[in-house]
Amino acid sequence: MAVFERLTRLKSTSRFLRYTTSLCPAHPCTATARIQQRRVHGGGSETPSAAPPRRPFSQVTPADLDFFTRLLPGRTITDPDVLESSNVDWLKSVKGSSEVLLRPKTTEEVSQILRYCNEWNLAVSPQGGNTGLVGGSVPVFDEIILSTALMNQVLTFDSISGILTCQAGCVLENLSQYLEERDFIMPLDLGAKGSCHIGGNVSTNAGGLRLLRYGSLRGTVLGLEVVLADGRVLDCLSTLRKDNTGYDLKQLFIGSEGTLGVVTAVSILCPRKPKSVNVAFLGCSSFENLLETFQICRGMLGEILSAFEFLDASCMSLLEEHLKLTNPITESPFYIVIETAGSTPAHDEEKLHNFLDTVMASALVIDGTVATEETKIKALWSMRERVTEALRHDGYTYKYDVSLPVEKIYDLVTDMRKRLGYRAKSVVGYGHVGDGNLHLNITSPMKDPALLAAIEPYVYEWTSGCQGSVSAEHGLGLKKRNYIYYSKSPEAVTLMGDIKAMLDPKGILNPYKTLPDSVR
Amino acid sequence: MAARVLVGVKRVIDYAVKIRVKPDNTGVVTDGVKHSMNPFCEIAVEEAVRLKEKKLVKEVVAVSCGPQQVQETIRTALAMGADRGIHVEVSGKDYDTLGPLQVSKILAALAKKEEASLVILGKQGTFASEVTIDGDKIKVIREIDGGLETIKINMPAVVTADLRLNTPRYATLPNIMKAKKKKIASVKPGELGVDLTSRLEVLRVEEPAQRQAGVKVETVEDLVGKLKEAGRI
């Protein structure tokens, strides 16, 4: 044990020394960064992203099962085959060993479940669509899975204000279809829309493809109904645009990843469905040209711009190789997906064509195509939305979702490629460049600890060096909980721990997630 | 070598849109609804452009019948590689009652006028899945119930495109720019000697009957019971 500790300390010191010299000279080495470096290697696990030891929660007994079966007849699942898929995350990277899956239909049932679990010290893992990418949506050990799958009712929709109230288990795509029939749309859109639940989206403060235009859930969510750890129902489900009466409690739960309460209902402000949607798919020869195109785009398209996404040539190869998609334009080092949404087709098309004329004439863009028909629009969007899927086919994926200053976004990708060389199978970059959010993904034929050691914590240090966020939109979950200090100060994290202790003193809600092991 | 190919392109309600019947049952709602080129016409245009790229034909002319808006559809064909367009102006009542008979007369008149050796159209006709030009004849492989049939035909000829004929290209920006400069000539059906009066009268348009929801049963006995109830066994 002592030898091991000495070795790790030696390793951390040498890495610390390397840190001061190997990073881009543009990154100042701050004192905080040094403290962060040391704090990460605490915990009791072999790597910061692995699971900590199981905490002393109770185990499920026949008496507990009896209670659940009486409360939720036919909806207390113990069949291991059914449990299998709920125990594994979408990336197939983490697996829990829960033996009980509960499917409540009402807030009252959720309240009773949590009251019981709190009393008997049973850990609970809330689960929506199970599409999370940081291992936050599945149990780590034998936590009881609390699924929102059957809480899928729309409660109200006001077509004048555009305010939708629904249960937390509504699938995002279903809500979109419901709204589109009424001439509205959801303010957020993501690749996982066919499976993710709105409750999960809220609990992770999901960003997505439309954030550029409609803002984040922190602005569009007007109210929440949350069940707290002890079963109390917190009704903050207001449908008011403006309400400055006291502390805004819902903001605590948005993005709390199910660790402060279980979201059971959401009221959300929905924008009108745009009459005219256009998608342009463009090719750029360099990232500088891409950024300049973005500037011009902002200037010329202005208020009709609703999305600005990018993917690199490596992403395109993966889409072609694994999903047999065809590149709509000539091969380019970078590709941009631009979406415009407005109320007057002629006006939008004129603006868009003027913009395209400008960027083509100035050779910032080497090729491109435009779509106005729904099927073509979907086809162009799928080039961006299905990259995650293509990566899954490429091998074991290491995913990094970081916020960086826009000009530095691609530097991280080129840096990682140089650093990892032949050790990695693919190193790709894509994402919400308009929001300063990069999705850096690295694949290897199978899980490779040596590769992981070359990636982490280098990638986090790099991000931290630019004052970026180590998790722009995916959250911390299980995998990134211990990296929180790269983006938040110790005082902030301590306060988070205090709030957690106040709202969930027994720590039964989604344990081992979001907050670092050192806080508890 | 065949000189000119005529391609018919039709502006239709985008096939991803949900079609709704007008409240008075006289037709379907088209106002404010997204329209685009019939996907089968896209395949026809793609085939014509490929023949041109293979230097088997000299010129591709895209034709559409309808009001002012069909010019957009013709522009799309031009952006895909057609050389020029012809807009046959039909609007108002005439457009509502424009049926297959009138369109075929228009296309026949145009084919003669333009001296087109080949007319390629979207589905319903001979379902071509492969087209090649061999000297002054056209070799077509078409799908029939029993499999594939290869035929050699003289020109002028009419070929219709099946889904498997090709995958239409995306119109790329340089071509979209070029298309803006290509010509679209306007012509009236009268000038082609075609009478647009329809011999058909639409009596009523209705949605297809809603599919009834199924019933879930718990046991095999239940299933047998339900089947007996419905008089099925």
Interface residues (C-beta under 8 A of the other chain):
Chain A: K275 F281 L282 T326 P328 I329 T330 L356 D357 M360 V365 D367 G368 T369 V370 A371 T372 E373 E374 T375 K376 K378
Chain B: D14 Y15 A16 V17 G32 K34 S36 P39 T167 Y170 A171 T172 L173 P174 I176 M177
